[in-house]
């Protein structure tokens, strides 16, 4: 047993290595029994899967502050403005190293028992499941940092490999492991309880492995298209991948403070709707608010061509956000039907999914706030009940200091309590992602079992089923209405919007009506900003909506890979020190230098394994900074 522990503890940082090994030897009791014969693959694999659900300490830092922020699934500063926190990164890096350590220990124990004849009938399958799970964890780690050790956790000194090597290795692992699963093996009830995702249904694990192959192959689409195509087509050749809700890779959360506590459960962060999501939701799909909301909301619904109240002195306009500079004093006329399910209207206290965090204040239920003058006099009293707004990230300067409304708990749409109470199932892979991957592959001309339109519409249908809004799917799929960024839903509608459109507004200070010429934003990251409504933009737009809020890392990955969907720039009323390329002359354009590309390695790696750190940075091909793109991401 000590040999098993010793080899499995070759982790990425010396500190974690020593701490983990000591704990294994000190508390090596059931389920981690004291002898090699009693140590079982299933216990270590269960520990790895459960651990990766993230206790609140690491979840609030990686899932919320890093992934959801970088992926624009909610409105938050921090990494979206290029900043970085070594403590947050260390918390995640140490934990993912431990999860990988457990996964590899599961493999080592299983392979050892197979070799010495002590394996159970299901042990060979568990070794393959552990390889599949390890592949996911390694992809997660690499998508955050870039180069990682391809053979760490294998009883050898870890050497950092470049991202291409890592991805090739993971694709091979998933292919081999899924093929070796024996679907005829029967499991005991006790074993089933140790798999929180699939209860060791090996057919579902194979489907997950193949869907993961699709995801990772597509990640290479822009940088290594031949490899991406070949691997993707192999993964879908048997049509054995996640297609239905019951095949979703998901794990039940529970209240408390442990690994299964909800990843979005911490009360301090209201997790407001992001400007990116809001601009995508607005006008998309042609479904009117009046058909989505009850009678009490009807007086608050505004005309379709209404932009809001204009407050030049209190709302930033130094961004390419097409909604910037206005406060929307009501509810939108048309909005994607998933918006009101994901985020709750301010003041909607009777809604069972209204979230009132933080529980120690009444801020979430305070909807009246002020705009002040430079001398601290009230200029305007804002009532935010039954309004719908999203605050731009960045530096608002003096405008922000005079504005009590723009990022306050009671005035902005906030994430549904469905995701805050630790009672949901955390989703790692859902059928909608499979369908959107198939749609993208078909659009690229790859061989797929479904055509692009069929897969695209199946992805939307899957998402609508999850949200319980399938009653509107028919009219939604045929809608040619443009959202605020110039994209429509209908697959067959690829007409580009005009460069701008006229919208009515009211001067918030004088109540004088006006007409604004609102530009559809130019997304220079995709086809030089010339296209807003082609098939790929539609696919990624719908994928972005569907992945919210469970898969923020994938949302960030797509934006880094393709420049889609459109992400607005942070506001720069004052220059942002961590985004030096963004300035007053270019904030209406998009550039990869305006968005985070990765996490820096934790300082502990350099201090405890400097040769490995230098190897990692060399493989990265650029400085160990937030703005250095990964191998598969856009470079300009």
N, C-alpha and C positions, 0 to 999 in steps of 0.2 A: 504493500500500500504506500509505503514511503517513497518507493521508486516512482509510482504513478503520480503522486503529489509533486515530487521534486521536478519531474520533467514537465508536468503541466503548468508549473508556476513560472515558466519563462515568459514573463509579461513584458509590456512595453515600457514600464517604468519600474525601477528598482524598489521604490517605496511601496507600490502596490504588491509587487512580488513578495516582499518579505512579510507584509501584513497578511496577505491571503494565505500563504503557506503556514504561518503560525496558527491562524484560525482553524485551518483544516486539521492540523495535528492536535490542537487543543480540544476541539469540540467534535471530533470525528466519531459521533454516535449517530444512532438512527435518525434520519435516513443515511447519513454518511458513516457507515459502520467502520469498525476498527481494523478489519482485515480486508485484503484484496478480494477474498471470496465473497464478502458481504457487500462490498461496494458495487453498486449497480449503475449501469448506463442510464436507466430511466430517472434516477434521482438527480444526477448531475444535469441531464437534459431539462428536466422539470425546473431545476433551479435557474438555469440559463434563460428559459423562456419567461418564467415569472419575473426574474430580475430585470429583464429588458422592458417590462411594463413601466419601469422607472418609478422609484419612490419620489415623493414630492420635492425632495431636495434637488435631485438631478432633473426632474421633469420641468420644474419651473424655469430652469436655466437653459436646458437644451431644447426641449420641445416648444416651450412658450417664448422665451426671450430670444432664442436663436432661430429655430426653424419657422415658427409661426410669423415672426417678425420679418425675417429675410424672405419668406415666401409670401408676404403681403396677405396673409389670411386674417390678420387683425392689424389695428393701428398701434404702432409702438415705435419708439425711437431706437436707441441702441445700435445694433448691428445694421439696421436699415440706413443709418447715417455713417456707417463705416467704423463704429467704435467696437471695442473688444474688451472682454473681462477674463483675465487669466484664471481667476477662481472658478468662474462658471465653466470654463473649458476643462479645467482639471477635474471638476466634479463629474463631468460626462466621460472624459477620457479614461479615468480610473474605473468607472463602472462598466463601460463597454469592454474594457480589457478583462474585467472579472467575468462578464457574461461569455466572452469568447473562451476564456480559460475553462469555464465549466463545460462549454460545448465540446471543446477538444478533449477534456478529460473523459467525457461520455464516450467519445469515439475510441480513445485509447483503452478504456476499460472493456468496451465491447469487443474490440479487435483482439485484445488479450484473451478474453474468455472464449472467443471463437477458436483462437489458436490452440488453447490448452484443453478444449473439449468441455468447458464448464458453462457454455452459453445456453440460454433458454431458446426456445423456438423462435421467439420474436426478437432476440438480440441482433441478428444481422439487419433486420429492418430498422431497428432503433439507431444503429450506426449510420445508416443512410439518411434517416430523418435528421440526425445530428449534423450531418454534412450539409444538408439543405438549409437547416437553421443557421449553421455557421456561415454559410455563403451570404445569407441575408445580413447577418451582423457585420461581416467584413465589408459588404457594399455600403452599409450605413456609415461605418467608420471612414471608409475611403471617400464617400461623398461629402463628408464634413471636412476632412483634412487634406486628402489627396493621397500621396504615397503612404503605404503602411507595410508592415512585414507580411509577405505572402505566406511564410512558413513559421511565423510565430505560433506558439502554443502547440508545437509539434516536437518538442524535445530537442530543438536545435537553437543555437544563438540566432536571435531575430535579425534579419537583414531587410532593410526597407526596399521595397520594389516600386517602380513607377506605376502609375495608374493603369496604363495599358496592360502591363503584366498582370496586375491584380484582376482586371476585368476578364482577361482571357482565362485566367485560372478559375474564377468563379463560374464562368459559363461552362467550363469543362466539368467542374464539380457538380453543378446542378444537373447536367446531362447524365453523368455517370451514376450519381446517387439515385435519381428518379428511375433510371432504367433497372437498377438492382433491387428496387422494392418488390417484395413478393406479396401480391395482393390476396393470396389465399391463406395467409397466416392469421390465425384467430388469436384474440387477446382476452385476457382476464378482465373482469370488471375493475379490479384494483389497478391494473396497468392503465386502463382507459382514463381513470381519474387523474393520472399524472401528466396528461397532455391537455392543457387548458384551451388549446385552439381547436383540435380536431379529434380528441379522444382516441388518438392513434388509428384513425381511419386512413389507411395507407393510400387508398385511391385519392383521397382529398390532398394528402401530402404530395402525391405525384402531380396533381393539378396545380397546386401552389408552386411546386418547383418549376413547372413549365411556364406558368404565368410570370414567375420571377425571371426566367430566361428571356421572356419577351421584354420585360422591363429593362433588364440590363443590356440586352442586344440593342434596343432602341436608344439607349443612352449613347451608343457609339455612332449613331446615324449620321452625324455631321462631320465627325473626324475620321471615321473608319467605316465608310458605307458598305464596302464589300463584306467585311466581317459581320457587320450588323445585319445585313440582309441574309447571309448564309445561316447565322445562328438563329435569327427570328423564324425563318422558314422551317428550320429543323424543329424548333420548339412547337410550332403550330401544326406540323404535318399530321399528327395523329388526332388533332382536335381534342386533346386531353388536357384542358386547362380550365381555370375558374370561369364559369358561365352563369351561375345562379346564386341566389342569396345564401342558400344553405352551404355553399362552398366557400363563403367569405372567410378569410383568415382573420379571426377576431378573438379577443380575450376579455372576459367579464371583469369589470372593475368592481371595487367595493370601497365603502367609506372607511376612513381611518388615517393611518400614517404608516403605510408599508408599500411594498413593491406594486401591489394591486390597486392602490389608491389612484383615483383619476388623474390623468396627466394634465388636465386643465382645471383642477379643483382648488387651487390656492386662491384665497379670497382677495388678496391685495390688488390683483390685476383684473379690471372689468372686461378686458378683451373686446374692445370696440370694433365695429365694422371698419375695414380698411377702405381708403379712397379707391384703391384698385378694384376691390370687390364691388363697391358701390357703383362705380362707373360702368362696370360690366353688367350688374343687375338692372340698372335704370333703363327702362324702355325695352328690355330684351324679352322677346317671346310674345308680345302683344296681349298679355293677360292683365286686365285692369284691376286696380286695387279694390274697386267697388264690388267685384265678384269674389275677392279673397277675404274681405273684412266685413264685420258686422255693422249694424245700423249706427252705432255710436261713433264710428270712425268716418262715416260718409262726409260730414261737414268739413273735415280736415283734408280731404282729397283735392289736390290742385289740378288745374288744366294741364294737358299734355305738353304744351309749349311754354310752361312756366319754369323759370330758373331759380327764383327765390329773391330774398332781400339782399341788396348789395351794400356791403360795409367796407369801403375802401380803406378806412383807418383801423380796422379791427380784424380783417381776414386777409391772410397772405395771398398774393397773386404771383409770387416769384417761383413758379413751378409750371410744368406742362400739364397739370391736372385740369381737365376742361371744366370742372365744377368749382374751381378755386375762386375765392373772393366773395362767395355768396353763402347766406344762411337760408336753408330751405325750410320755410315756416309752415309746413304741412306735410302731407303724405303724397308720394308720387302717384301720378295717374296710371302709369304702367310700370310693372316691375316683375322680374322673374319670381315665380311662385315659391321658390325655395328661400328667398331672402327673408320673408317674415317668419319662416320656421327656424332659420339659423340664428338670426338676430332679432331681438324683441324691441318693439317700439317703445321709446321713452314714455313713462307714465302709464304703461299698460299693466297696472298692478294686479288686475283680475286674471291675467294670463297665467295659467299654472306653470309656464316655463319662464316667467319673469324671474330674473336672478337679482337678488338684493344685496349681494356682496359689495363691500365688506360688512359683515353682520354687526360690527361694533359701531357703525355710524348709520345715519339716515341719508347719506349722500345719494344712494341709488334712487331714492324716492323723493329727492328734491329736484324739481324740474324748472324752477324759476331762478334765473341767474342774470348777471348784469354785464354790460359793456361800459367801460369807464373812459373818462378823458385823461389827458396827461397829468391833470391836477387832481385825479382820483374822484371826480364827480361822475355820477351815473349819467351816461349818455342815452342808454337804451336798456329797458328791462325786457328780457327775452323769456317767453314761456315756451318750454321745449316739449311739453306734453303733445303727443300725436304729431311729432315732427320726425324727419328722416335726414340725417346728415352724417358725413364722414370727414374726419379731420386729417388733413395732410400732415405727414411727418416732416421733420426738419427743424430749422430755426426760424421762428416767427418774429423774432426781434421785439421791438416795442409794441407791435400789433398784438403779439401774444400776451404780453404782460398786462395789457388793458382788457383782455378778453377772458371772462370767467366761463364761457360757454363751450369752447371748442374741444375740450378734452376732459369733461367733467362727468362723473359717474351717472348723474341723473338726466343728462341732456343728450346723450348719444345712444344709438342702438347698440346693445351689448349682447354678447354670446348667450344663447339660450341656456337655461338651467339644466336642460337635458344633458349637457356636456360638463356641467360644473359639479354635480352632486355625487359623482363616483358610482353611478348606477347603470351606466351604459356599457357597451362592449367596445373596447378600443380596436379599431380596424387597421390592419396592416396591409391587406390587399382585398379589394372588392371587385365584383364582376364588371362594374362600370369601367374600371381601369383596363381590364382585359379588352373590352370592346373599343375603347378609345385608342388603345395600342394597335388593335387590328385595323381600325379606320385609318390611322396614320400610316401603317405599313401598306395598306392598299393604295393610299394616295401616293406613296412613293413608288408604286409599281411592283411591290413584292408579291409573291404568291401567298394568298390568304384564303381561308375557308369561307370568309364573308367579304362582300364588296364594301367599299368605303361608306356609301350611304347607309346600307343596312347595319353595319357595325356602329356607325356614328349614332344612328337613331336608337339602336339597342342600348348603347351607353347612356343616352339621355333617359330612356325608359327605365333602366335599372336605377338610376339616381332618383327619378321621380317616385319610384316604388319605395325606395328607402325613406323618402320624406313624406310619403302619403299624399301626393298631389297628382296622382295619375289621371284624375278626372279631367285635367286640362291638357293632357299630352297631345291630343289631336291638333288643336288649334296652335299649340306651341310649336310643334314641328314644322308647320307650314308658314310660320310668321316671317314676314320680310321686314319687320320693323328694326331699325338700327338702335343699338344701345348707345350710351354716351361716348363710346370709343369707336363707333362706326362699324360694328359687327352685327349681323342678324343670325337667326337660328336656321332657317330653311337651307337645307343642303343644296338645293337647286338655285338658290338666290345668291349669285356671286357678283352682283352689281356693286360697284364701289360707291360709297357715299360721296357727296360733294365735299369740298374742303371744309365747309362750314355750314351752319344752319342758324336761322334767326330764332331767338327765344325772348320771351317777355320777362321783365324783372321789375322790381320796385326799389327805389332808393331807400335804404333802411333808415336814413336820417331825415329825409324830407317827405317821404311817401309819394314821391313823383314817379310815375310809371315810365319805363324806357324799354328799348329793344337792344339786345346784345347780339353780336355776331359771334357765335360760339364755334370755335375751331374743333374739328375732330383731330385728336392728337396725332402727330407724326411719330411713328415708332421706327426710328432709324435702325434699330437692332434687327428688324425683320424686313428683308427685301428692300433695304435702303429707305424704308418709310413710305413706299409707294403702294402698299397693299394693306387693307384692313379687313377684308371680307372674303378671303379665299377659303378653301376647304380646310387647310391646316390651321388657320386662325380660328375657325369655328370649332374644330376638334379640341384644340388646346383651351379655348375659352370654356367649353363645356366640361372638359376634364378638370380645369381649375375650380369651377363651381362644385363639381361632384366630390372632389377631394377635400373640400372644406367641411369640417375642421380637422379631420383625422389624419390627413397625409400632407402636412406642410412641407416636409423635406422633399417630397416629390414635386410639389408646386415650385419650390425653389430650384430643383433640378431642371425642370422644364424651362423655366425662365433663363437659367444660365446656359442651357443647351441651345435654345432656339430664339431667345429674346421675346418669347410669348408666354403668357398674354402680356398686354401692355401694362407696365408698371410706371406710374408717374414718378418724377424726380422728387427728392426731398426739397422742401422750401428752403430758400437761402436769402431770407431778409438779412441775415448775417452769414458770412462765409463759413462753411462747415470744415473744421480743421482736418477731419479724417477723410474728406472727399475733396482734395485740393483741386481736382480737375473741373469740378462743377463751379460755375461762376455766373456773374450777371450777364455775360454775353452768350451763354450757351444753354441756359436752363430750359429752353423750349425744345431741346434735342435730347435724344437718348444715346447713352454711351455705357459700355460695360464698366467704365471707371466711376460711374455714378451709383453702382450697386455692389453689395458684398458678393464675393466669389467663393469664400471658404472660411474656415476657422484657422487661426494660427495654432501651432502646436503648443501644448502647455509648457510652461517654463521648466517644469520638473523633468521633461524629456531631455532638454539640453544639459541640465545640471547633472543628471544621473547616467545619461547615455549619449555623450557628446558625439562619438563616432556615428551612432545611429541617427542622431539628429542631423548631422552634416550630410549623411547619405540621403536622408529624406528630402532635405532642401535641394540637393543636387538633382534628385529624381523629379522634384516638383518643377524644376526648370525656371524658377523665379524666386524672388524673396519670400520669406515666411511671413506674408502679410495677408490681410483680409481681402485685398483687391487683386491678388494673383489668381488668374483663372486656372481651373483644372484642365487636364488633358482633353477631356471630351467637351468642354464648354467653349462658347464663343470667345474669340481672342480680340475682336474689335467690334 
